[in-house]
Amino acid sequence: MPVKRQKWNEDFGEWFRDVLINAGIMDYRYPIKGSGVWMPYGFKIRKNVLQIIRDLLDNTGHDETLFPLLIPETSLAQEAAHVKSFEGECFWVTHGGYDKLKVRYALRPTSETVIAPMLKLWIRSHADLPMKMYQVVNVFRHETKATRPIIRMREVATFKEAHTCHTTGEEAEKQVQDAIGLYKQFFDSVGVPYVVSRRPEWDKFAGALYTTAFDLLCPDGRVLQIGTVHNLGQNFAKAFDITYETKEGNQEHIWTTSYGISGRGIAAVLIAHGDDNGIVLPPRIAPIQVAVVPVPYKGKEEEVNQACSDVADTLRKAGFCVELDLRSELTPGNKFYYWELRGVPIRVEIGPRDLANGVVTLVRRDSLKKQTCNASDVVCGVQKLAEEISCDLKTNAEAWMKKRVYRVNRLGEAKSLLKRKAGIVEVPWCGKDECGHSLEEAVEARLLGFPEDTKEKVEGKCVVCEEQAVNVVRVAVAY
């Protein structure tokens, strides 16, 4: 029997937990809090999403690598700001078998301090630079806040982190902008809307000159950070004394950047395109792009099933990932429910009437609208529909989020909007840290930062101190 469906925009927390299990994406009932199991269907979605990221990085000169999970405490201690930020979140390995270790090992919370010692060995001269690498790994953070599947985990089972090394600060800054562009390409390709903000000084990545972040607005009015880009300057290079020989024969410290997308990048797709019926997958990342379902009538079962089988074969030969659903124990209605829950972009239905008229019925998962096309044109029909779905998912998600970004000039207005979790609020800000902290306290929300690419002249006065504003700053209730 179908399970009760939660409302995407009314019961978002329950909706997300339920859909992960019921759609076969992640089972969060593992006996360690903050860990979960990627189930086969979810793992295929994960694989397809990661392939997009890998292709973008591979095609821009990044090399995939794999660094160790364990970081000796001595390495963490070399970067004081970094270890201070993560010391309360580290999981520590203290014993090997029955023997207490002389030096504790941290389970990787992030990888700057595990990569840095190797860069010191690999980089000798300017000829070794630039160097761009990435890895997809598990990271571990002892979250003290309430954990949530994929969104806030203690074992982040999907963490793509890129690390780059350069000869100059200008080159590193260009790489930061290139990374922001790459992430925009990625999120655009899966139809996920976002705002890009320069994080305030107190909320940047430990050891960075500055941090730029991508945020998604969820249906419950909270924002979810889905990607970050950091200009690390020479901070890690100086801490680990990573130098290179210049063309003139001098020794200089390298400049580095890092940027990451976690499993939240996958969660963002599920969240942005979900509805009351389950998830909605863009065709590009759907493990099953088309589900073919017979709608038989007594005495016509064999003919209908054969027609469905023929259509499924035709679509497979055309390159689509197709599932032919001939399960006899389920009614067509239960099959429709099953595939809608899992977000399969297109359903092909064939009944006796379709068979008699030489047509098939195509059903869009995003709108659930039906249309018919000639059976002989099913490949073209499905291809056209897949393109329309991809475009409409992106357009509709962006429109939904855009309506929930508010520009106001008074603190009271901002506070009222954020109290009811209406969305992202933009207000004039003088740029001073003390006013930023006061703003967060007054509205009980997180200051996301100022728009990364804005060139507009800011009008108005700071909503806190009433001095002339220098930035528009975004504020939202955050996960």
QUIBELLIN-V81685 format. One record per backbone hydrogen bond with DSSP energy under -0.5 kcal/mol. NH is the residue of the N-H (numbers start at 1). CO is the residue of the C=O. Records with the same first field share a line. If there is no record, write none. Layout:
# QUIBELLIN-V81685
NH: CO, CO
This chain:
# QUIBELLIN-V81685
11: 7
15: 11
16: 12
17: 13
18: 14
19: 15
20: 16
21: 17
22: 18
23: 19
24: 21
25: 20
26: 20
27: 37
28: 26
35: 32
37: 27
38: 36
39: 25, 37
42: 24
43: 39
44: 40
45: 41
46: 42
47: 43
48: 44
49: 45
50: 46
51: 47
52: 48, 49
53: 49
54: 50
55: 51
56: 52
57: 53
58: 54
59: 55
60: 57
61: 58
62: 57
63: 132
65: 134
71: 106
73: 104
75: 72
76: 72
77: 73
78: 74, 75
79: 76
80: 78
83: 79
84: 80
85: 81
86: 82
87: 83
89: 86
90: 86
93: 105
94: 92
96: 99
97: 95
99: 96
101: 94
105: 93
106: 71
107: 91
108: 69
114: 111
115: 111
116: 112
118: 115
119: 115
120: 116
121: 117
122: 118
123: 119
124: 122
126: 245
128: 125
129: 126
130: 165
131: 165
133: 163
134: 63
135: 161
137: 135, 159
139: 156
140: 108
141: 154
142: 89
143: 141
148: 152
151: 149
152: 148
154: 34
155: 34
156: 139, 154
157: 155
159: 137
160: 261
161: 135, 159
162: 259
163: 133
164: 257
165: 131
166: 255
172: 168
173: 169
174: 170
175: 171
176: 172
177: 173
178: 174
179: 175
180: 176
181: 177
182: 178
183: 179
184: 180
185: 181
186: 182
187: 183
188: 184
189: 185
190: 186
191: 188
192: 187
193: 191
195: 215
197: 195, 213
198: 450
199: 197, 211
203: 200
204: 201
208: 205
209: 231
210: 231
212: 229
213: 197
214: 227
215: 195
216: 224
218: 216, 222
221: 218
223: 477
224: 216
226: 214
227: 214
228: 260
229: 212
230: 258
231: 210
232: 230, 256
233: 256
235: 232
238: 234
239: 235
240: 236
242: 237
243: 241
244: 252
245: 124
246: 244, 250
249: 246
252: 244, 250
254: 242
255: 166
256: 233
257: 164
258: 230
259: 162
260: 228
261: 160
263: 158
265: 262
266: 263
267: 263
268: 264
269: 265, 266
270: 266
271: 267
272: 268
273: 269
274: 271
275: 278
278: 275
279: 341
281: 343
285: 282
286: 282
289: 321
290: 321
291: 346
292: 290, 323
293: 291, 348
294: 325
295: 350
300: 297
304: 300
305: 301
306: 302
307: 303
308: 304
309: 305
310: 306
311: 307
312: 308
313: 309
314: 310
315: 311
316: 312
317: 313
318: 314
319: 316
320: 315
322: 320
323: 290
325: 292, 323
326: 324
330: 327
335: 331
336: 332
337: 333
338: 334
339: 335
340: 336
341: 337
342: 338
343: 340
344: 339
346: 289
347: 363
348: 291
349: 347, 361
350: 293
352: 295
355: 351
356: 352
357: 353
358: 354, 355
359: 354
360: 373
361: 349
362: 360, 371
363: 347
364: 369
365: 345
368: 364
371: 362
373: 360
375: 358
377: 374
378: 375
381: 377
382: 378
383: 379
384: 380
385: 381
386: 382
387: 383
388: 384
389: 385
390: 386
391: 387
392: 388
393: 389
394: 390
395: 391
396: 392
397: 393
398: 394
399: 395
400: 396
401: 397
402: 398
403: 399
404: 401
405: 402
406: 404, 424
408: 406, 426
414: 410
415: 411
416: 412
417: 413
418: 414
419: 415
420: 416
421: 418
422: 417
424: 404
425: 475
426: 406
427: 473
429: 471
436: 432
437: 433
438: 434
439: 435
440: 436
441: 437
442: 438
443: 439
444: 440
445: 440
446: 476
448: 446, 474
449: 474
450: 198
451: 472
452: 196
454: 451
462: 467
463: 428
466: 462
469: 460
470: 429
471: 429
473: 427, 471
474: 449
475: 425
476: 446
479: 223
